Amino acid sequence: MQGGQLAGGQISDSTWAGLIDHARSATVRVATVGCSFTATGSGFTITPTEVVTNRHVAERAVSISVRGETGTTRVTSWEISTTDDLAVLDLDHPVNTAVLALDTSTPIPGDLVAVVGFPLGGPMKVARGRVLAVRGASGPSAQRIETSADILPGSSGGPVIGTDGRVRAVTVALDLRSDTALDIPAARVAVLRSTSVLRRPSGCPTVQP
């Protein structure tokens, strides 16, 4: 794993590798079950029993489970943002020993980042890249951060960390036109609780004969 020059200075390879390892320890696989589908995504712990992921990972689910370093647990409830593609999952018990802090400042093009997740539902992988652009206004109202990190379906909800180890953004989509990753600024996670709808595990509608 390599560090390198970035907009605000530089970081050694060993320091960068250590921060990525910590982020890996805080990243989880999210498994959802709906009435007619199953799916997987990524997420990360911000407290021992709270996981951030994407709204599109969780919104149609009737049950959700999370697998981390120490095992698997069920999600007892989840909050879906009404304004952003974000959700917070409340866990029955912790599955990771590490948590990640949020960096709510606006990234600078050229900043070094690393994305952690479970692309295509496979093993955890790390993709490194740089911030290319910030789309929209600066600060909490910024809509998307564009990076050069390689992502795939299944990476959704994973953390995008900066060189201080904090989360700069949440992976959300791949821009097929430019082949770049699109991410939601971490500042939007900070306001999620005030723009969310609470969901709990439920059953599927019964079809009457």
Secondary structure as GFF3:
##gff-version 3
##sequence-region A 1 209
A	DSSP	beta_strand	4	6	.	.	.	ID=ss1
A	DSSP	beta_strand	9	11	.	.	.	ID=ss2
A	DSSP	alpha_helix	13	26	.	.	.	ID=ss3
A	DSSP	beta_strand	27	33	.	.	.	ID=ss4
A	DSSP	beta_strand	38	47	.	.	.	ID=ss5
A	DSSP	beta_strand	50	53	.	.	.	ID=ss6
A	DSSP	alpha_helix	55	58	.	.	.	ID=ss7
A	DSSP	beta_strand	63	68	.	.	.	ID=ss8
A	DSSP	beta_strand	71	81	.	.	.	ID=ss9
A	DSSP	beta_strand	87	91	.	.	.	ID=ss10
A	DSSP	beta_strand	112	117	.	.	.	ID=ss11
A	DSSP	three_ten_helix	119	121	.	.	.	ID=ss12
A	DSSP	beta_strand	125	135	.	.	.	ID=ss13
A	DSSP	three_ten_helix	139	141	.	.	.	ID=ss14
A	DSSP	beta_strand	144	147	.	.	.	ID=ss15
A	DSSP	beta_strand	159	161	.	.	.	ID=ss16
A	DSSP	beta_strand	167	175	.	.	.	ID=ss17
A	DSSP	beta_strand	180	185	.	.	.	ID=ss18
A	DSSP	alpha_helix	186	190	.	.	.	ID=ss19
A	DSSP	three_ten_helix	192	195	.	.	.	ID=ss20
A	DSSP	beta_strand	196	199	.	.	.	ID=ss21
###
